[in-house]
Amino acid sequence: MPPRQASEATSRPIDRRQQIVAAAAWVFARKGYRSASITDVIGRAGVARGTFYLYFDGKEHVFLAIVDDFSDRVTRMLDEPETPVRLDEHHGQALLKRSFRRWLELFAAHRDAAAVILREAPAIDPRFEASLARLRGLALAHLAERVRRAQAAGLVNRSAAPEVVARLQMAMVEESVRAFVLPEPSLELDDLDSLARQLAAFEWNGIRPDSKLGHL
């Protein structure tokens, strides 16, 4: 049974807006954007139609809010300082695993929004596609910079192009999320840890300093 929504009478404005966004993500993830209606969203949120229109102009507006809110979560994650570790070859695969796990946990914690964004957004409206392109560009730049820092420390093969490695990392995360995270709402942290470990091992075989991609 889906969790009970907060009552309209007891919600503060900022909570009520987020309540509607979360309800819309839940509805769109299950019914699809085109099949869902505002009636579905307000029914899930437990608010009046007039309350919905206090915060959103329509279905498109609340969909864009889902994309923007998820983008904000990704941005905050990228801005979080990482726990310092010793940069040597022994820790290279562990660093990759931690990075993959952070991404997988983010998608798992916000499964409805992730499902909507990965399955629906690119085909609906150019505004959504543009917002996703900005988010993707931000994430790729972050990942590429991490590769450059690791290369400078001798942790990653210097013949590997950072932009290529970043795109491969993102593709691995997105496909793993689609295949293993979104379809399984009861996925445990141990499962995410195992998945992150396998992704890290696979990538490390291609970018470690002694790989056959090239030489330092």
N, C-alpha and C positions, 0 to 999 in steps of 0.2 A: 504494500500500500504506500503511495507517495506521501512524503511528510506533510503535515498540516501547515498551511500557510498562516502567517500572522494576520490577526483581524485588522480590518481597515480602521476601526475606531482607536486602536492602541498603537498604531504605527506613526512614527514621526515622518515628516516629508521625505527626508533623505532615505529612510528605511523603506518607505512606501514605493519610491521610485525603484530602488533595488529589488524590492519584492515583485514589481511588475516585470522588470528585466529578467529576473530568475524564472518567473512563471512563463514568460515568452520563450526563453531558451528551452525550458522543459517541453513546452507545446511544440515548438518548431522542430526539436530533435526527434519527436515521435510522430508528428503528423506531416512534417515537411512544411516549408514556408508557404508555398502556394496553396496548399490544402487547408492550412490553419486560418482561423479568423480571429478578429478582435474579441468576439464573444468567447472563443476558446481561452484566450489569454486572460480576460478578466474573470472568467469562471475559475481558472486555475489560481489566479492571484487573490481571489476573494475580495475584489473591489468593484465599485460601481463604474459604469461606462464613463460617466462624467469625470470620475477620478482619473481614469486612464488618460483622458484628453487634457487633464491639467499638466501632464508630464510629457505626453507624446502626441504628435500630430496624426499618427496613423501607424499601420503595421510596418511600413518601411522605416519609420523613425525609430521604433523600438528595436527593430532588427539591427540598425546601425549602432544603437546603444550597446547591443550585445557584442558587436565587433569591437567597438571602442573600449568597452570595459575589459574585454579579454586582452586587448592590446596594452592597456594600462597595467594589467597584471604581468604581462611579459616584460614590459619596460621596467617595472619595479624589481622583477627577478634579476634582470640583467644588471641593474644598478646595485644590487646587494653585494657587499664585499665578500669574497670567498675566503674560507679559512686557509691561512697560509700553510703550504706544505713544501718540503724540500724538493727542488726541481732537479731530479736526476732520473736516469733511465729506469731505475727500479720503480719509481712512482708514476711513470708515464701512463701506464694502463689504468692505474687507480684514479688518476685525474680524469681520464676519459670516462670511466665508469661513473664518477660523481657527477660529471656534466650531463651525461645521458639520463641519470636518475632524476636530476633536478627537472629536466624537461618532461620526463614521463610523469613525475608526480604532479606537475602543474596541470597537464592535460587530464590526468585521472581525477584530480580534485575538482575540476570544472568540466566534467565530462559532457554535460548538455551543451554548454557554449562551444566546446571544442567540436562536438558533432555537427552543430549548426554551421560553424565556420568552415570546417573541412569539407562538408558534404554539400552545403547549400550556397554559401556566399558567392563563390566565383561565377556562378551561372545566373545570378538574379539581377544585379544592377551594377553598372560601372562604378558607382560610388563605393559599394562594398568591395569591389575588386581593387580600387585605388587604395582603400584603407588597408587591405590585406597586403598590398604591394609595399606600402610603407613599413608595416610590421615585419614583413619578410626581409626587407632591406636592412632594417635595424638589427635583426637577429643575425643575418649573414655577416654584417660588418663586425659584430661582437665576436662571432665564432672565428672569423678570419684573423682578427687581431690576437686572439688567444693562440692561434696556430703560429703566428709570427713570433710571439713572445716565447713559445716553446722551442721554436727553431733557433732563436737567439741563444737559448740556454743549452742548445745541443740535444734537446729532448726529442725533436722531430726531424725527420729527414729534410734537409734544406732543398732538395730537388722537388719536393711536393709544393704545388702552388696553393697558398693559403685559401684563395677564393674557391678553388676546386674542392679542397678538403672541407671547407665550410658548407658548400652545397651538398656534398655527400653526407655530411653529418645531419643536415636538416632533412634530407630525403629519407635517411634511415629512421629518424625520429618520427616523421610524418607517417611513413608506411607502417612502422611498428604500432603507432597510436591507432591507426585505422584497423589494423589486423588484430591487435591484442588488447588494447585498452578500451576503446569505445564499445566493442561488443560485449564486454565482460564487466558489469557493474560491481561485481563482488571481488574484483582483483585486489589481492592483498599486497602490502608493502614488500613482503618477501618475493612475490611474483615480479614486482617492478625491479627489485634488486637483481634478480636472476636475469631478467631481460636486459637491464643496463649492463650487467657483466658480460653477457654474450655480445652485445653491440660493441662494447669497448674492446673486447678481445679481437673481434673481426676487424675493426678499424686499425687497432694497434699493429696488426700484422702487415698493414700496408704503409704505415707512416713512421714506424720506429727507425731509429738511425741506421740500423744494419739491414734494412729491407732492400729488396732488389730494385726499388724505384730509382735509386741513384746513390750518390755518395755525399758525405758531409763536405 
